[in-house]
Amino acid sequence: MTYLSITQNDRSITLHSINHWNIYHLKAIDKELSELLKKINNRSIVWDVSGIESFDSAGVILFRQYYHTFQQKHTVEIIGYNDKQKRMYKLLELHSKNSTITIKTPNIFHRIGKATLKSLEGGKELLEFLGQTTMAFGQSLLSPSKIRFKEISYYIHISGINALPIVALTAFLVGLVIAYQSAVQLAKFGADIFIVDMIGISITRELAPMITAIVIAGRSGSSYTAQIGAMKITQEINAMKTMGFDPYYFLVLPRIFALIVAMPLLIFFADIVGIFGGMVVANLELGISFEQFIHRLQSALSPTHYLIGILKAPFFAVIIAIISTYRGFQVSSNTQSIGYYTTKSVVNSIFFVIVCDALFSIFFTGLGI
């Protein structure tokens, strides 16, 4: 999170103070201000404090400290302050003429404690989000008229149909790579035909679901986060609440339902394209005709492997949709946080998809399937 944004020209530089200037963020603010001292040169300064969301005495003292430091070498004009900030500044100026604030470097215990508290707060927010989503889901099942079918169909088109080209390309290339690597090793032992077994089982059971989920997390999940984040910045979500519209019905559930519908179809499509990519390599490298490949595939690939891959689809869809919408609601009131939470959305979605896939593998291996 940043606390200063800068606009500048040849003669002046404008500092825009943003976010929370309080005791909890002093170290980060001090770091940004100290780095700024090296860049000002001989230009005048206009310091705009209208973007500060909260301002306590510690923040004012730090502001005062750097204000006097800037004044020693530059012309400084302060704009955008409100009456409360002005009163607090005058009060500290009157009673703390010689006071300065020292930024202490936190030790390892402080950092561990701060990270733990942040994780607990994040967990609390996530549980609240899951609770609200679950309630909205349950109420929509009890009252199907509340389900936004038009929005669901829109997101199926955006997240499913429009994703077909990139899913197809990715699955085809994965099929090619797996087939090439397998062909070299199998040819050494004269077991060329077993490339069909390897491609068929690995693609349908593991690779197609995994690759499709990763592509959707990076493509559709990131767009969900950015869309909701932009709505939060422009106060659209607050406007929805003011008008009596529940954001969970209008923003979260349609995206979850859309991915639950689209993901199995995308995985099925990726199965076909990935196997076709392996089929092409088997024909070119090992001389296995398409007819031989399909005939072997019918006996090597049982419906169980295919169904296991399809079974993962709704779980992956729910993970991606919930994480991406949750991160969208976390976006704060500045545009930089959109990029931050969009990145977190993609990383978290991919991580938990891989974890979920690993749990499926352990579970089905334990059952002997």
Residue pairs with C-beta under 8 A, 6 or more apart in sequence:
1 19
1 25
1 28
1 332
1 336
1 337
1 340
2 18
2 19
2 32
2 334
2 336
3 17
3 18
3 19
3 20
3 21
3 25
3 28
3 29
3 32
4 15
4 16
4 17
4 18
4 29
4 32
4 33
4 36
5 15
5 16
5 18
5 51
6 13
6 14
6 15
6 16
6 36
7 13
7 14
7 16
8 14
8 43
10 43
11 43
11 44
12 43
12 44
12 45
12 46
13 39
13 40
13 43
13 44
13 45
13 46
14 45
14 46
14 47
14 48
15 36
15 45
15 46
15 47
15 48
16 48
16 51
17 47
17 48
17 49
17 51
17 52
17 63
18 51
18 52
18 53
18 334
19 25
19 51
19 52
19 53
19 332
19 334
20 52
20 53
20 54
20 59
21 29
21 52
21 54
21 55
21 56
21 59
21 60
21 62
21 63
22 54
22 55
22 56
22 58
22 59
23 56
23 58
23 59
25 59
26 58
26 59
26 62
26 101
26 103
27 103
27 105
27 106
29 59
29 62
30 62
30 103
33 62
33 66
37 69
40 70
40 73
40 74
42 73
42 74
43 74
44 74
44 75
44 76
44 77
45 70
45 74
45 75
45 76
45 77
46 77
46 79
47 67
47 70
47 76
47 77
47 78
47 79
48 79
48 80
49 55
49 63
49 78
49 79
49 80
49 81
49 85
50 79
50 80
50 81
50 82
51 80
52 59
52 85
53 333
55 84
55 85
55 88
57 88
57 92
58 101
60 85
60 88
60 89
60 92
61 92
61 96
61 99
61 100
61 101
62 101
63 89
64 89
64 92
64 93
65 100
65 101
67 76
67 78
70 76
81 89
92 99
106 114
125 330
126 326
129 322
129 326
129 329
130 322
132 248
133 248
133 252
133 253
133 256
133 322
135 248
136 246
136 248
136 249
136 252
136 253
137 253
137 256
139 146
140 146
140 147
140 249
140 253
146 249
147 253
147 257
148 249
148 250
148 253
148 254
151 250
151 254
151 258
152 254
152 257
152 258
152 261
153 258
154 254
154 258
155 254
155 255
155 257
155 258
155 259
156 258
156 261
156 262
158 220
158 223
158 258
159 216
159 219
159 220
159 255
159 258
159 259
159 262
160 258
160 261
160 262
160 263
160 265
160 266
163 215
163 216
163 219
163 220
163 262
163 266
164 266
164 269
166 215
166 219
167 211
167 212
167 215
167 216
167 266
167 269
167 270
167 273
168 269
168 270
168 273
170 211
170 212
170 215
170 270
171 203
171 207
171 208
171 211
171 212
171 269
171 270
171 271
171 273
171 274
171 277
172 273
172 274
172 276
172 277
173 277
174 203
174 207
174 211
174 274
174 277
175 199
175 203
175 273
175 274
175 275
175 276
175 277
175 278
175 279
175 281
176 277
176 278
176 280
176 281
178 198
178 199
178 202
178 203
178 207
178 278
179 195
179 199
179 277
179 278
179 279
179 280
179 281
179 282
179 285
180 281
180 285
182 195
182 198
182 199
183 192
183 195
183 281
183 282
183 285
183 286
186 192
186 194
186 195
186 198
186 286
187 285
187 286
192 282
192 286
192 287
192 288
193 288
193 292
193 296
195 278
195 282
195 286
195 288
196 278
196 282
196 288
196 293
196 296
196 297
196 300
197 296
197 300
197 301
199 274
199 275
199 278
199 279
199 282
200 275
200 278
200 297
200 300
200 301
200 305
201 300
201 301
201 305
203 270
203 271
203 274
203 275
203 278
204 271
204 275
204 301
204 305
204 306
204 309
205 305
205 306
205 308
205 309
206 309
206 357
206 361
207 274
208 267
208 270
208 271
208 274
208 309
209 267
209 270
209 309
209 310
209 312
209 313
209 316
209 357
210 353
210 354
210 357
211 270
211 274
212 263
212 266
212 267
212 270
212 316
213 263
213 312
213 316
213 320
213 350
213 353
213 357
214 350
214 353
216 259
216 263
216 266
216 316
216 317
216 320
217 320
217 324
217 346
217 349
217 350
217 353
218 346
218 350
220 259
220 320
220 324
221 320
221 321
221 323
221 324
221 345
221 346
221 349
222 324
222 342
222 345
222 346
224 255
224 321
224 324
224 325
224 328
224 345
225 324
225 325
225 327
225 328
225 331
225 338
225 341
225 342
225 345
226 328
226 338
226 342
227 328
228 237
228 251
228 325
228 328
228 329
228 331
229 327
229 328
229 331
229 337
229 338
229 341
229 342
230 331
230 338
231 237
231 251
231 328
232 328
232 329
232 331
232 333
233 331
233 333
233 334
233 335
233 338
237 247
237 251
237 329
240 246
240 247
240 250
241 247
247 329
251 325
251 328
252 321
252 322
252 325
255 321
255 324
255 325
256 317
256 318
256 321
256 322
256 325
258 321
259 317
259 318
259 320
259 321
260 313
260 314
260 317
260 318
260 321
262 317
263 313
263 314
263 316
263 317
264 310
264 313
264 314
266 313
267 309
267 310
267 312
267 313
268 310
271 306
271 309
275 297
279 290
279 293
279 294
282 288
282 293
283 289
283 290
283 293
288 296
304 369
308 360
308 364
308 369
311 360
312 356
312 357
312 360
315 356
315 360
316 353
316 356
316 357
319 349
319 352
319 353
319 356
320 349
320 353
323 345
323 348
323 349
323 352
324 345
324 349
327 341
327 342
327 344
327 345
327 348
328 341
328 345
330 337
330 341
331 337
331 338
331 341
